Amino acid sequence: MNRRARNLWRTVYLAPVAFLAIFYLYPLLSLFDISLRPAGQLDLSGFVRLLSTDFYLRTLLFTVYQAALSTAVTLLLALPCAFVFARFQFRGKSLLLSLATLPFVLPTVVVALAFASLLGENGLLNDLAAALFSLDYEPIQLERTLAMIIIVHVFYNFAVALRIMTGYWSAVGFTVEEAARCLGADEWSLWRDIRLPLIRPALLSAGVLVFIFSFTSFGVILILGGIRFATLEVQIYYQAVNMFNLPLAAALSLVQILSMLAMMIVYTSTQKKIHLALASAGAIARAARSWRERLALGSCVSLMSVLLFAPLLALIVRSAFVAGRLDLGNYASLAEKSRGSLLFIAPLDSVFNSLRFAGMAMLAALILGLIASYMIDGRGRLARFSDALFMLPLATSAVTLGFGFIIALDEPPLNLRASWLIIPISHTLVALPFVIRSLLPSLRAIPPSLREAAQTLGAKPFETVMTIDLPLLGRGLAVGASFAFTVSMGEFGASLFVAQRESVTIPVVIYRLIGDPGLASYRQSLAMSVVLMLVCAGGFVIIERLRAAGVGEF
């Protein structure tokens, strides 16, 4: 590649870097500047209070504790299911594995309402228990408990761990295990000496990713946990919005960002090991033979069905039935703006807003993600550092990003605080890591010999990209586009901060309806949640159809 071509690529690489610098680093630095230097002088009172107050230390420890506990339970349940899916072939396997991904693309507000509909004081299970056993009280008391938070986190992250470990296990195969069996190894020895050491890279990668998602959980904690079980994310929101204590909010944000940066570096480094394994031939799954194998298969299928689909079914039932009768009035009322509501538009109008913003965010994330993927796929320290850098928005508090936008983007030429454009920009930041993780495996799978042959025939770098790379990246681009669209549709944290009166999105409307007093608003929130779930499910179906060949790292 000549000097002119290299300079051209460097210029192209500036696009995602500039976007990240302007709309991620600049708002964060502005927030930290106004928070830590309120009078033009360094003020570390927020850190002093953070380190000297037991309450905030306990908040930090609780955040780590609940994330670690959520990760442990998720891996404990997903590990045997991953082994079953990798080892055995059975009818409906592909469909079940595809449907298991649906919870991951659902917004947190929808998931929280789904579990409240199933396990809440007025949930379906309590109603069923009261009817069957003639009880005058609710036997299931999980609202505002740590157990409920852990259950929802497992529901949310189970598919992530399952897919990572299943794909890795299927690739590395079972040859070593079969050899150990021939030498007399029992089931316990196989798990201790063969399976766990073999699956360790995928187990670590899945664990780090689940820990990150649980550590930065916002909507689940805010709705189901409240201030009693506040994590760093919720405390950042509470201190910035309710107390307007910017120094403390900035200190909490910085602690979270540095912690997540370290976790992201670990995650991106493990992905290289997994990619090497996935490049090999996959193992051939077989039918379950013994009664123990059939029992293990049935147990995993039953567990996944109950864990993943019962809450969603409960949400649909609660939204469509009133007093035991089918009543679709909740859906009909979405087109109306009730008097005294906290909303400034009819709930259904937010669907158009969300679709419009999701389309814009998808296009921007695709272009920037494609360029960033080429940068990460390069060699040298810059490639390794940029991988973790572009993943940072996923690990940064959405509340912090939203508050940073409000503070930083208020003067020309970036006077966007009162503009609706700030919403698709924030959604692009959140969607960008998903696009990159969808494209990287496809990009790394392109044989270098194809590009070398094209260059030998006189193709220029741009022509090589257009004629060789893009056709082979088609599935990865489609998966990334679907991820970006569904992630934008469900983004909640930043939208809650930056959405204006007429530009609110579906998750913001659902959250405001939950806080709006009255049964009618709550029923509207259920109906809106089902609408959003169906839209996300449509994007998820596209993802799974295009990812049949195993495209993507999630």
C-alpha positions in Angstrom: 0.0 0.0 0.0 1.5 3.4 -1.1 1.7 6.4 1.1 -1.3 8.1 -0.5 -3.5 5.0 0.2 -2.2 4.9 3.8 -3.0 8.5 4.3 -6.5 8.0 2.9 -7.2 5.1 5.4 -5.9 7.2 8.2 -8.3 9.9 7.3 -11.2 7.4 7.1 -10.2 6.1 10.5 -10.6 9.5 11.9 -14.4 9.4 11.5 -15.2 6.9 14.4 -12.4 8.4 16.5 -13.8 11.9 16.0 -17.3 10.8 16.8 -16.2 9.1 20.0 -14.1 12.1 20.9 -16.8 14.7 20.3 -19.9 12.8 21.6 -18.3 10.6 24.3 -15.0 11.9 25.6 -15.9 15.6 25.4 -19.2 15.3 27.3 -17.5 13.1 29.9 -14.6 15.5 30.3 -16.9 18.5 30.5 -19.0 16.8 33.1 -15.9 15.9 35.2 -14.6 19.5 34.7 -17.7 21.2 36.0 -18.1 18.6 38.7 -14.6 18.5 40.0 -13.7 22.1 39.3 -16.9 24.0 40.1 -15.2 27.3 41.0 -12.2 26.9 38.6 -10.2 25.0 41.2 -9.9 21.3 41.8 -12.5 20.1 44.2 -12.1 16.5 45.3 -14.9 16.6 47.9 -16.9 14.1 46.0 -14.0 11.5 46.2 -13.5 12.4 49.8 -17.1 11.8 50.6 -17.1 8.7 48.5 -14.1 7.3 50.5 -15.1 8.6 53.9 -18.8 7.8 53.9 -19.8 4.2 54.7 -23.0 4.5 52.7 -21.2 5.1 49.3 -18.6 2.4 50.1 -21.5 0.0 50.8 -23.1 1.1 47.5 -19.9 0.3 45.6 -19.5 -3.0 47.4 -23.2 -3.9 46.8 -22.8 -3.1 43.1 -19.9 -5.5 42.9 -21.7 -8.1 45.0 -24.9 -8.1 43.1 -23.0 -8.2 39.8 -20.8 -11.1 40.9 -23.8 -13.0 42.3 -25.8 -12.4 39.1 -22.8 -13.6 37.1 -22.3 -16.7 39.2 -25.9 -17.8 39.0 -26.1 -17.1 35.3 -23.0 -19.1 34.5 -24.1 -21.9 36.9 -27.3 -22.3 34.9 -26.0 -21.6 31.5 -22.9 -23.9 31.7 -24.8 -27.3 31.7 -27.3 -25.9 29.1 -24.4 -24.9 26.8 -22.9 -28.4 27.1 -26.3 -30.0 26.3 -26.8 -27.7 23.3 -23.3 -28.4 22.0 -23.3 -32.1 22.6 -26.8 -33.2 21.6 -29.0 -32.8 18.6 -32.8 -32.6 19.1 -35.9 -31.4 17.4 -36.5 -27.7 17.9 -32.9 -27.0 19.0 -32.2 -24.2 16.6 -35.6 -22.6 17.3 -35.1 -22.7 21.1 -31.6 -21.3 20.8 -32.9 -18.5 18.7 -35.8 -17.7 21.0 -33.4 -17.7 24.0 -31.8 -14.5 22.5 -35.1 -12.5 22.7 -34.7 -11.4 26.3 -31.3 -9.9 25.5 -32.7 -7.4 23.0 -35.6 -6.4 25.2 -35.5 -3.0 27.0 -35.0 -3.1 30.8 -38.3 -1.4 31.5 -40.1 -4.1 29.6 -38.3 -6.8 31.4 -39.0 -5.2 34.8 -42.7 -5.0 34.0 -42.8 -8.6 32.8 -41.4 -9.9 36.1 -43.7 -7.6 38.0 -46.6 -9.1 36.1 -45.4 -12.7 36.9 -43.8 -12.5 40.4 -45.2 -9.2 41.8 -47.7 -8.9 44.6 -50.5 -8.6 42.0 -48.7 -11.0 39.6 -50.1 -14.0 37.9 -48.4 -16.5 40.2 -49.8 -14.9 43.3 -53.3 -14.7 41.7 -53.0 -18.4 40.8 -51.9 -19.4 44.3 -54.7 -17.4 45.9 -57.3 -19.0 43.6 -56.0 -22.6 44.1 -55.4 -22.5 47.8 -58.0 -19.9 48.9 -55.4 -17.6 50.3 -56.1 -14.1 51.5 -52.4 -13.0 51.2 -49.7 -13.0 48.5 -47.4 -16.0 49.2 -44.7 -14.8 46.8 -43.0 -11.7 48.3 -40.2 -10.8 45.9 -40.9 -7.2 45.1 -38.1 -4.8 46.2 -35.8 -7.7 47.0 -32.3 -8.7 45.9 -33.7 -12.1 44.8 -35.9 -10.4 42.2 -32.9 -8.4 40.9 -30.8 -11.5 40.6 -33.6 -13.4 38.8 -34.1 -10.6 36.3 -30.3 -10.3 35.6 -30.2 -14.0 35.0 -33.1 -13.8 32.6 -31.5 -10.9 30.8 -28.0 -12.4 30.5 -28.6 -16.1 30.2 -28.7 -16.1 26.4 -25.4 -14.2 26.3 -23.5 -16.8 28.3 -25.3 -19.6 26.5 -24.4 -18.5 23.0 -20.8 -17.8 23.8 -20.1 -21.1 25.5 -22.2 -23.2 23.1 -20.4 -21.8 20.1 -17.0 -22.3 21.7 -17.8 -25.8 22.9 -19.2 -26.8 19.5 -16.0 -25.6 17.9 -13.4 -27.3 20.2 -15.3 -30.6 20.0 -15.4 -33.6 22.4 -12.4 -35.6 21.2 -10.4 -35.2 24.4 -13.5 -36.1 26.4 -14.1 -39.3 24.5 -10.4 -40.3 25.0 -10.8 -39.7 28.7 -13.9 -41.9 28.8 -12.0 -44.7 27.2 -9.4 -44.4 29.9 -12.0 -44.8 32.6 -12.8 -41.2 33.6 -16.1 -40.8 35.5 -18.5 -37.9 35.1 -17.0 -35.8 37.9 -13.5 -36.2 36.5 -14.7 -35.2 33.1 -16.1 -31.9 34.4 -13.1 -31.2 36.7 -10.2 -32.3 34.4 -11.5 -32.0 30.9 -14.7 -29.9 30.4 -14.0 -26.9 32.7 -10.4 -26.4 31.6 -11.4 -26.7 28.0 -14.3 -24.2 28.2 -12.3 -21.8 30.4 -11.7 -19.1 27.7 -15.5 -18.9 26.8 -16.4 -19.1 30.5 -14.2 -16.2 31.3 -15.4 -14.2 28.3 -19.1 -14.8 29.1 -18.5 -14.1 32.8 -16.9 -10.8 32.2 -19.6 -9.7 29.8 -22.4 -10.7 32.1 -20.6 -8.9 35.0 -20.4 -5.8 32.9 -24.1 -5.8 32.1 -25.1 -6.5 35.7 -22.7 -3.9 37.1 -24.1 -1.2 34.8 -27.7 -2.3 35.2 -30.0 0.7 35.5 -33.7 0.2 34.6 -33.9 -3.1 36.4 -32.5 -1.7 39.7 -34.5 1.6 39.4 -37.9 -0.1 38.9 -37.5 -3.4 40.8 -35.0 -2.4 43.5 -35.4 1.2 44.2 -33.1 3.3 46.3 -32.8 0.6 49.0 -30.9 -1.6 46.5 -29.2 1.3 44.6 -26.1 0.5 42.6 -23.5 3.0 41.3 -25.7 3.6 38.2 -28.8 4.4 40.3 -26.8 6.5 42.7 -25.3 8.5 39.8 -28.8 9.2 38.6 -30.1 10.1 42.1 -27.2 12.4 43.0 -27.2 14.2 39.6 -31.0 14.6 39.2 -32.6 14.6 42.6 -29.8 16.0 44.7 -27.8 17.9 42.0 -24.6 16.8 43.8 -22.4 17.0 40.7 -19.0 16.3 42.5 -20.3 13.1 44.0 -22.0 12.0 40.8 -18.8 12.6 38.9 -16.8 10.6 41.4 -19.2 7.7 41.2 -19.1 7.9 37.4 -15.3 7.9 37.3 -15.1 4.9 39.5 -17.5 3.0 37.3 -15.8 4.0 34.1 -12.3 2.9 35.3 -13.7 -0.4 36.6 -15.5 -1.1 33.4 -12.4 -0.1 31.3 -10.4 -2.8 33.1 -13.2 -5.4 32.5 -13.4 -4.4 28.8 -9.7 -5.0 28.3 -10.1 -8.4 29.8 -13.1 -9.2 27.6 -11.5 -8.0 24.3 -8.4 -10.0 25.0 -10.4 -13.2 25.6 -12.2 -12.8 22.3 -9.0 -13.4 20.4 -8.6 -16.8 22.0 -12.3 -17.7 21.3 -11.9 -16.5 17.6 -9.0 -19.0 17.1 -11.2 -21.8 18.4 -14.2 -20.8 16.3 -12.0 -20.9 13.2 -11.7 -24.7 13.6 -14.2 -27.3 12.5 -17.2 -27.6 14.7 -18.1 -30.8 16.5 -21.0 -33.0 15.3 -23.8 -33.2 17.8 -25.5 -36.5 18.3 -28.9 -37.6 19.7 -29.2 -38.3 23.5 -29.0 -42.0 24.1 -29.1 -42.9 27.8 -31.8 -42.0 30.3 -29.4 -39.6 32.0 -28.7 -37.8 28.8 -32.4 -37.5 28.1 -33.0 -36.3 31.6 -30.2 -33.6 31.2 -31.7 -32.6 27.9 -35.3 -32.3 29.3 -34.1 -30.4 32.4 -32.3 -27.8 30.3 -35.2 -27.3 27.9 -37.6 -27.0 30.8 -35.4 -24.6 32.6 -35.0 -22.3 29.6 -38.7 -22.4 28.8 -39.8 -21.4 32.3 -37.0 -18.8 32.8 -37.2 -17.1 29.5 -40.8 -17.3 28.4 -43.0 -17.3 31.5 -42.4 -13.5 32.3 -43.0 -12.5 28.7 -46.2 -14.5 28.6 -47.3 -13.0 31.9 -46.8 -9.5 30.4 -49.0 -10.3 27.4 -51.7 -11.8 29.6 -51.7 -8.8 32.0 -51.9 -6.3 29.1 -54.8 -8.1 27.3 -57.0 -9.3 30.2 -58.8 -7.2 32.8 -60.7 -9.0 35.6 -60.2 -12.3 33.8 -61.8 -11.1 30.6 -60.2 -10.2 27.3 -60.1 -6.4 27.0 -58.0 -4.6 24.4 -59.0 -1.2 25.7 -55.5 -0.7 27.0 -54.2 -0.8 23.4 -57.0 1.5 22.1 -56.1 4.1 24.7 -52.5 4.4 23.5 -53.7 6.7 20.7 -55.2 9.1 23.3 -53.5 11.6 25.6 -55.2 11.6 28.9 -55.7 14.8 30.9 -53.4 15.1 33.9 -50.9 12.7 32.4 -47.1 13.2 32.8 -46.9 12.8 29.0 -47.1 15.6 26.5 -48.0 13.4 23.6 -50.2 10.4 23.1 -48.3 7.2 24.0 -48.6 5.8 20.5 -46.8 8.8 19.0 -43.6 7.7 20.7 -43.6 4.7 18.5 -42.9 6.9 15.5 -40.2 8.8 17.4 -38.5 5.5 18.4 -38.7 4.1 14.8 -37.2 7.4 13.4 -34.4 7.6 15.9 -33.6 3.9 15.6 -33.3 4.2 11.8 -30.9 7.1 12.1 -28.8 5.4 14.8 -28.7 2.2 12.8 -27.3 3.9 9.7 -24.7 6.0 11.7 -23.6 3.0 13.8 -23.2 0.8 10.7 -20.9 3.3 9.0 -18.8 4.1 12.0 -18.8 0.5 13.2 -17.5 -0.8 9.9 -14.6 1.7 9.9 -13.8 1.0 13.5 -13.8 -2.8 12.9 -11.1 -2.3 10.2 -9.1 -0.3 12.7 -9.4 -3.0 15.4 -8.6 -5.7 12.9 -5.2 -4.1 12.3 -2.0 -4.8 14.0 -0.1 -3.1 16.8 -0.9 -1.6 20.1 -3.4 0.9 18.5 -5.6 -2.0 17.4 -5.6 -3.6 20.9 -6.3 -0.3 22.6 -9.0 0.8 20.2 -11.0 -2.4 20.7 -11.5 -1.7 24.4 -11.9 2.0 23.7 -14.9 1.5 21.3 -16.5 -0.8 23.9 -16.4 1.9 26.6 -19.8 3.4 25.8 -21.4 0.1 26.5 -19.8 0.1 30.0 -20.3 3.7 30.8 -23.3 4.9 32.8 -26.1 5.9 30.3 -27.1 8.5 33.0 -23.6 9.9 32.9 -23.7 10.2 29.1 -27.0 11.9 29.2 -26.0 14.3 31.9 -22.7 15.0 30.0 -24.7 15.8 26.8 -26.8 18.4 28.7 -23.7 20.1 30.1 -21.4 20.0 27.1 -23.6 20.3 24.1 -25.2 23.7 24.9 -23.0 26.1 22.9 -22.5 26.6 19.1 -21.4 24.8 17.0 -22.6 21.9 19.2 -25.7 23.4 20.6 -27.7 20.2 20.6 -29.2 20.1 24.1 -32.6 21.2 23.0 -32.5 19.4 19.7 -34.0 16.0 19.0 -30.7 15.0 17.2 -29.2 14.4 20.6 -31.3 11.2 20.9 -30.0 9.3 17.8 -26.5 10.5 18.6 -26.7 9.0 22.1 -28.3 5.8 20.7 -25.5 5.5 18.1 -23.0 5.6 20.9 -24.7 2.7 22.7 -25.3 0.7 19.5 -21.7 1.1 18.1 -20.1 -1.7 20.3 -22.8 -4.1 19.2 -22.2 -3.4 15.5 -18.4 -3.8 16.0 -18.9 -7.2 17.9 -21.1 -8.3 15.0 -18.6 -7.4 12.3 -15.3 -8.4 13.8 -15.8 -12.2 13.4 -16.8 -11.8 9.8 -13.9 -9.5 9.1 -11.4 -11.7 10.8 -12.7 -14.7 8.8 -11.8 -13.2 5.4 -8.8 -15.1 4.1 -5.9 -12.6 3.5 -5.1 -14.5 0.2 -8.3 -13.1 -1.3 -7.2 -9.5 -0.7 -3.7 -10.3 -1.9 -5.0 -11.8 -5.1 -7.1 -8.7 -5.7 -4.1 -6.4 -5.2 -2.0 -8.6 -7.5 -4.6 -8.1 -10.2 -4.3 -4.3 -9.7 -7.2 -3.6 -7.4 -6.9 -0.5 -5.3 -7.6 -0.7 -1.5 -11.1 0.9 -2.0 -11.9 -1.5 -4.8 -10.7 -4.5 -2.6 -13.1 -3.4 0.1 -16.0 -3.0 -2.3 -15.5 -6.2 -4.3 -14.0 -8.6 -1.7 -14.8 -7.5 1.8 -18.3 -6.1 1.7 -19.9 -9.1 -0.1 -18.4 -11.4 2.6 -19.4 -9.0 5.3 -23.0 -9.0 4.2 -24.4 -11.1 7.0 -22.3 -9.3 9.7 -23.6 -6.0 8.4 -27.2 -7.2 8.5 -26.8 -8.6 12.1 -25.1 -5.3 13.2 -27.9 -3.3 11.7 -30.5 -5.4 13.4 -28.7 -5.1 16.7 -28.3 -1.3 16.3 -32.0 -0.9 15.5 -33.3 -3.0 18.5 -30.8 -1.5 20.9 -31.8 2.0 19.9 -35.5 1.0 20.3 -34.9 -0.1 23.8 -32.4 2.4 25.0 -33.6 3.9 28.3 -30.9 5.5 30.5 -29.6 8.3 28.2 -33.0 8.9 26.6 -34.5 9.5 30.1 -32.1 12.4 30.4 -32.1 14.0 27.0 -35.6 13.4 25.6 -37.7 16.5 25.1 -41.4 16.8 25.4 -42.4 15.8 21.9 -39.4 13.5 21.2 -39.9 11.0 24.0 -39.2 7.3 23.0 -41.2 4.2 23.9 -39.1 3.2 27.0 -39.3 6.7 28.4 -43.1 6.7 27.9 -43.4 3.4 29.7 -41.3 4.6 32.7 -43.4 7.8 33.0 -46.6 5.8 32.7 -45.4 3.6 35.6 -44.8 6.7 37.7 -48.1 8.3 36.7 -50.7 7.5 39.4 -53.8 5.6 38.4 -54.6 2.1 37.1 -55.3 3.4 33.6 -51.7 4.6 33.2 -50.3 1.3 34.6 -52.4 -0.7 32.1 -51.2 1.6 29.3 -47.6 0.9 30.3 -48.3 -2.8 30.0 -49.7 -2.4 26.5 -46.8 -0.1 25.5 -44.4 -2.8 26.8 -46.0 -5.4 24.6 -45.8 -3.1 21.6 -42.1 -2.5 22.2 -41.5 -6.2 22.8 -43.1 -7.1 19.5 -41.0 -4.5 17.6 -37.8 -5.8 19.3 -38.9 -9.4 18.5 -39.1 -8.4 14.8 -35.6 -7.2 14.9 -34.5 -10.2 16.8 -36.0 -12.5 14.1 -34.0 -10.8 11.5 -30.8 -11.2 13.6 -31.3 -14.9 14.1 -32.2 -15.6 10.4 -29.0 -13.9 9.3 -26.9 -15.3 12.1 -27.5 -18.9 11.1 -23.8 -19.2 10.3 -22.7 -18.0 13.7 -22.1 -14.3 12.9 -21.4 -12.1 15.9 -19.8 -12.5 19.3 -23.0 -11.9 21.4 
